[in-house]
Amino acid sequence: MTDLSASPSQRSSARRRARDTCVRAAPALLAYAGVRLLGVLVLALWAAASGKSAHQLLSARWDSLWYTRVAEGWYGYTVRLPDGGVHSDLAFFPLLPALERGLSEISPLSPADAGLLVSGVSSLAAAWALFLIGDRLYGRSAGICLAVLWAALPVGIVQSMAYSESLFTALAAWSLWAVLDRRWLLAGALASCAGLTRPVGAAVVAAVWLAALVPCWRERRRPEGRVVLGLLLAPLGWFGYFAWVGVREGSVTGYLDIQGQWGNGFDGGWAFLGFIGKNLTGSVVGGLGLIAGVALVIWLYVLCLRQRQPLPLLVYAGIVLVLALCAKGYFGSKPRLMMPAFPLLLPAAVALARLRPVRAGLTLGALALVSAVYGAWWLHGSGPP
């Protein structure tokens, strides 16, 4: 928003800076959009060949159906399973369905299509924030590579679905960018919104708090007023939803109880270890593949530590990984749950940025093609509950 109290020269300078920022980010956004369009195109062709609807695969399966139900009737929908278990829609955080409902009320879009629009816009916003973070820390080429690598993840197709990952990653990444830029009120407000999007919003809150308080502790000083306000804002969304569910359920642990009914919860990774062990005794290749995948993720985090990434990025990525790897639930969803941990891609982005442009482009193009094919195969199979 233009500051009306600013002089004409100040407003002109602000517009020029905004224009330069957009121009600088344009290659990253165009490359990101190209990778995601390729993924959707391959999915559409695969769906047409198999007699399925790509639109339905993207907007009306698994969690997207639950978000749509919340958007249409708000909370209160439950499913009783044959074994006596109960699945409640209170397990799903409210920001995405609220946006779906709002858009569907002011436009011809259905809640499901509104969810696709939110994901599309959010994914571009996330790519922009990723570019800015990579550009700030390691240069423009690294920022572009980071945005493209995130688009070309094996489960990158989720970024084009009516799921909350794109929205959450956009809010988290912009909050972390605001922390790096020391815009504490903005960082706190975005962290609060991230906390209304997914349970892992706690990772953003922790990153904001530690980024602000650790320097104060080291320097033996009190935080400034704007820092305090940002810190107070940050947990409001996450804590507010937990508290609201607790009051509604009549229990302090209400939200955790609901997650338990879904078979989710934090057990330190024992259930996941058991799943890996089961695969080792059954399909040895599957078990070894899981071990290799976990080892790769841990190795990437070690590279982030060696890279000396800023504290908020390390805290955020570390908590996202711990919550994803050490939680119970459907184990096939773990790659999707780890997708917001974009700092893990920074070492690879920096390495690609050091290559010749042609070689880096060919590498990213190959990754994009593999991601597109894998995403189409994945959604036609087990997919991402």
N, C-alpha and C positions, 0 to 999 in steps of 0.2 A: 504494500500500500504506500502511495506517495505521501510524504510528509508535507502538508500544506504550509507549515511554518518555515519550511526550508526555502532558501533563495533559489531563483531560477537556475543559477550555475550549479548549486548543490543537487537540484532535481535532475538536471541534465547529466551530471556526473554519475548519479545513482542509476539512471537509465542506461548510460553507457556501460557501466560495470555489469548490470544485469544482462545486457546484450552480449557483452564479451563472455560472460559465464555460460550463456546458452550456446554460443558458437563453439566454445571450448569443449562443451559436453556433447555436442551434436554427433560426432563420430561414434562415441560410446553408445548413445541412445539408438542411433540408426543400426549399428551392428547388433545390439541387443534385440531390437525389434525384428531384424532379419532372422536371427536364430530362432526366436519364438514363432515367427510366421512359418518357418520351415517345419518346426515341430508340429504345428497345427495342420499344415498341408499334408504331411506324411500321415498323420492320424486320420485325416479326412479320406485320403485315398485308401488306406487300410480298412477303414470302416465301410466305405462303399464296396470294396471287394468282398467283405465278409457279411454284407447285408445288415450292418448296424448303423446307428446314428452317432456321428461324431459329436453333434450338439448334446445328445443325451449323455454320452460318456464324459463330457466336460462339465455339464451343469446339473445332472440329475442322477448321480450315483453316490453311494456311501455317505460321507459327512455332508456333502452338498445338499442332500435331501433333508437332513436334520436342520441345517441352517435355513433352508426354505420354509420348513414348518414353523420354526421360531419366527421368521419374518412375517408369515401369514397370520399366525394366531398368538404370537408371543409365547411365553413359557407356560408349561403345564402338560405337555404331551409326554406320555410314557408308553413303553412297550413291555409287556409281560412275556417272558420267555417260557418255553415248555418246561424248563427245569426249575421254574419259580423265580428266576432272577428278574430284575427290573432295570430297564434302560430309560433314563430320564434325559430330557433335552436340556436340563440344567447343567449338564456336563459341557455344554458349548457356550463359550463366552459371547457377549452380546453385541460387540461393535459391528461385526460383519452383517449379521441379520438386521440390525438397526439401519444400516446403510442400504441394504437390499429393500427393506420396507419403505424407507423414505424415498428412494429413487422410483420404486414401483408406483408410489402414490402421486408423484409429480410428473410421470412420464408413461408412455405406453408399454414400458418394459414389464415383464413378469418378474417376481422376486428372483427366480433362477437366472434370468438374463441380466438382471441388475447385478447379481453376484459375479457374472462373467465380466461385466463392465468394470466393477470395482477391482477385480483381480487384474484386468488389463491395465487400467490406469495405475494401480498400485505397483505393479511389476515394473513399469517404466519409471515411476518415482523411486523405487528401490534401486534400479540400475543407475539412476542419476546420483543418488547418495553414495552408492558404491564407487562410482567414478570419482566423485569429489574426495572421498576418503583415500582412495588409491593415489589420486593425483596429488593430494596434499602431502602424503607420506613418502611416495616413491616416484612421482612424476606422471605426466599425462599418459604415456604409453602403458604404464602399469595400471592406471585407472581404467583405461579402455579394456585392457585384458581382463581385469577383475570383473567388470560388468558382463563381458562376453562369457567368461568361465562360469559365472553364476547362471547365465542363461542356458549353458550347454551341460549342466549337470545331468547325470543319467536320469534323475527323476524331475528334470526341469519342466516337464509337461504340467506338473502340479501348478506352476506359476500361471498357467493359462486356464486353470479350472476354477470353479466357484468354491474355492477353499480359502482359508484365512492365511495361508503362508505368505502370499505376496503382500497382503495388507500389513501383516505383522512385521515382515522384513523391512518394508518401507518405513514404518514408524520407528523400528529399532535402529535402522541405519541412519536415518535423519537425526534421531536423538543422539546417537554416538558422534555424528558429525558436529552437532551443536555442542557436545561436550568438548571435542577437540578444539572448537572455535570459542570455547568458554562463554557460550550463550546459555546460561544456566536455566533461565525461565523457560526458554524454548525446549531445552533438553528435558526438563521436568514434565512439561505439558505433553510432549510426545511420548515420554516413558509412561505417563499415566494412560494415554490412549493405547499404547502397546499392551499395557496391563489389562485393558478391556477386550483384548483380541484373542489372546491365548494364555494358558497357565504359565508358559515359559516367559511371559512378560516380567516375571521376577528377575530374570537375567539382566534385563535392561535397567530395572530399578537398582540392582546391585552395582552395575557398572557406573551408573550416574553417582550413586552415593560414594563409592570407593574413589572414583576419580576426583570428587570434590573434597573428601575428608582426609585422604592419605597425605596430600601436600600440606594441609593445615596441621596435621599431626606431626609431620616431619619438621615443619617450620615453627611449631609451637605458637600458632596463632589461631584466632577465631575466624570462622568463615564470614564473608561479607553478607549483607542482607539479601542481595539478589541470589546468592548461592543458597542461603537458607530457604528462601521461597521456592527455588527449584527443587531442593531436596524434599520439601514438604509436598510439593505437587506430584513428584515422581511415583509414589506408591499408591496414590488415591484410587486409580482405576482398578488395579489388581486387588488391593485390600478391600475396596468397596464392593466388588463383585463377590469375593469370598464371604464378606460380612453379610451381604444381602441374602445369599444362598443359605448361610447359617441361620439367619433369622427366619427365613421361609421354611426351613427344615426343622427348626427348633433344636439345633445342635451346633456347637462351636465347630465341630468337624464335619458340618453338613456337606460341603463340597467334596471333601476327601471321601466321605461315605458314598457319595454318588459315583465318584470315579471308581471306587472299589466295586460297586455293583456292575460297572462296565468291565471289570477285570483289570483295571489300571491301578497304578499306585507305585510308590517308590520302595524298592526292596534292596537297593544297593547292587543290583545287577544279578542276583541269584537266579531269578527266573530266566534271564537271558543266557546265563552260563549253562543252565539246565537244558535250554533249547539247543545251544551249540553242542553240548554233550550228546543229546539225543540224535542230532544229525551226524555226529562222528560215529555213533554206533549203527546208524542206518545208512544214510548216504554219506560216505566218507568225503566225497568231493564237496558236497554241500557244507559240511562242517568245516572243512579246511578253507572253503571260500569265505565263510563267516569270520573265521579267525583272521584271515588275511585282510578282510574289510575293516575289522576293528583295529588291527595293527596299523593299517594305513591311516585311519583317522587319528589315532594317537600319535603316529609319526608326524602327521601334518601339524598337530598342535605343538609338538616339540620344535618343529621348524619355526613356528610362530614365536615361540619363546626365544629361540636363537636369533631370530630376526629383530628381537627387541621391540616388538610392537607396543604401542601405547597401552597403559594399564587397562583403560576401559574396554578395549578390543579383546584383550586376553581374558579379562573377567567374564565378559559377555559370552565369548565363544566357549570358554571352559564350562560355564554353567549350562549352556545349551547342550553341550556334549554329555555332561554328567546326567542331566535329566533325561536325555534321549536313551543313553546306553544303560542306565541303571533303573529304568522303569519297567514295570510289567506291562502286559497288554499284547496286542497283535505285533509280532516281531517284524513282519513285513513292512510295517509303517516306519521303522526306525530311520531309513534313509530320508524319508519325507520330513521327519521330526528334526533331523540334523541340517536340513537345507538352509534354515536361517543363519547358520554359523558361518557366514561368509568370510570372516577373517582367516579361516583355514585356507582359503584360496589365494591369499596374498603372496605367499612364497612362490607359488606357481606363476602368478601374474607378473611378479618381478622378473622371474627367470625368462618368461616369454617376451617381456618387454626388452630384454637384452639381445634377443635374436634379431636377425635381419627381418624387416617388415614382411617380405614374401614368405619366409619360413614360418614366422609367427602366424601369418594369415592362413597358411595351409594347415598348420597344426590346429588352430581354432576352428577352421572349416571342417576338418575331419571329426573333431570332437562334436561339433554341432550336428553333423550327419548321424553319428553314432547315437547321440542323445535323442534325435528325432525318431530313429528306428526303434530304439529301446523303449521310448515313451509310448509309441503306438502299440508295440507288443505288450507292454506292461498293462496298459488300460484295457486291452482285449483279454487279459488274463486275470491275475490276482488283484492287480491294482492297489491303490493306496487308501485303505479304510482310515 
